[in-house]
Amino acid sequence: MRQLRLAFVVDSIGLVEFQSIPILTALARRQGHQVVLVEFGRDQRRAIRILTEYRPDIVLYTVTSNQSDLYLDFNRTLKRHLSFFSVFGGPHPTFSPLYARREGVDAVCRGEGDLCFPRFLESFGEEAMHGVDNFIFRLPDGAYRENPLGPLVEDLDSQPFPEREILYENSRFLALCPVKSFLAGRGCPYRCTYCLNRNYNAMYRGMGHVLRHKSVSYLLEEIGRVREKYPLTFVKFQDDVFGTDLPWLREFSARYPKEIGLPFICFARSEMVSEEYADLLREAGCHSVCTAIESGNEDLRRRLLDRQITDAEIVASFGRLRRRGIRTYAPNIIGFPGETEEQIFETIRLNQRAGADHADASIFQPYPGTKLGDYCVANGYIEGQEAPVEGQHTKTVLNFPPEFKRRVHVLHKLFPILVDVPWLTRILPGLFYRTRLFDGLLTLAERFWYGFFMHRRIYASSVPFRVRLRALRWSLSSRNRNS
């Protein structure tokens, strides 16, 4: 097998650690291939110059729906300078396989890449390459070959440790920031209509367990390896849901305090937060839990979002965590199809009742491959079969009346402030509804409020001033809040 030159190319590295690129880098380097990471968003000419000097055999992109055209444009530009094989993976190609037919796309990888990616590299350039699971190829004669999905990787411990160096060598912020992200496992068993996991689980039905955990030993060694080389004082578990397997969580809660002993945040559904679950998190040293409320209108939440939980159960779950000294972060979504302004205010009030230590909102986006995205198409909330979705903190793309679009925009920016200071609900929304003069200030206030209070209330970590300054500068100048 010949040594290949691989280049992962991203718009920007941003403030949030990629999880897929370090894993795929480790798999590629285990086979002896060279790998680099290049970002193009802030200086496209520099990125082209670096890639021209590197001469990659394969250029790989991880694509979300709101950036699908951006990556295609850069790939076409790059192909005017270089000859290479382009592979597009990530959520958008997974749920929009026709993306493979766009100009400049040589292949698409759908779903999980752990098992198929090494086989693709082993057979690259040979006819056998065109038979690799998960891939859609444009063949030399112009035809397309779509291969079936292969099974999920069952044993996460069989995979090499993620090579985070590829991120940290390219981002001083991520290298120096003492808050770092890890995955304890994969998968989500819930069926939210706005989320890709619902269809992802259906795609892989009968092909392996959706919910999988790394062993506690593997996970603790992974965290320990990072702590040996980089600043780390607070751990962020990025799993969609953390600790769904109670026997696993019992072992974790017994060992983590002794072997790692750092405060951490994790994601959990309110339905999961039993008395025992909350006790185990406290024993493990959990500082905060991210548990989404999404909508404060119980009927909308059940009927439209398929989140079958009552307001009382949500409030009770926050109370269980609060009584154990665990802080809570509550993400929400506004701008759902059919939602009213009053229902958005119900969401604000439910966050206040729950006593969330920090709450914010994103703006609903009808992502391809989601049940709610299909609902928006069928009911005229978007034109055509696929919406040009935006980032979750930019604007709504639904066909709302202009006045309601304005209200969604304003309430999104004010959401965390209104949860924290309820009496401002009577003053601020009406003020900003009437004028756009202060929209720039509104955006700055929302980003400042998020960054300041997330670190003050949710992350138990003292971030060096120069690192905070770098994050603030990046956040205020970027189109979306975290990237």
Beta strands, then each sheet from edge to edge (+ up, - down):
strand 1: 5-10
strand 2: 34-39
strand 3: 58-62
strand 4: 85-89
strand 5: 107-109
strand 6: 135-138
strand 7: 144-146
strand 8: 179-182
strand 9: 185-186
strand 10: 212-213
strand 11: 234-237
strand 12: 264-267
strand 13: 286-290
strand 14: 327-334
strand 15: 358-363
sheet 1: 2+ 1+ 3+ 4+ 5+ 6- 7+
sheet 2: 8+ 11+ 12+ 13+ 14+ 15+
sheet 3: 9+ 10-
end
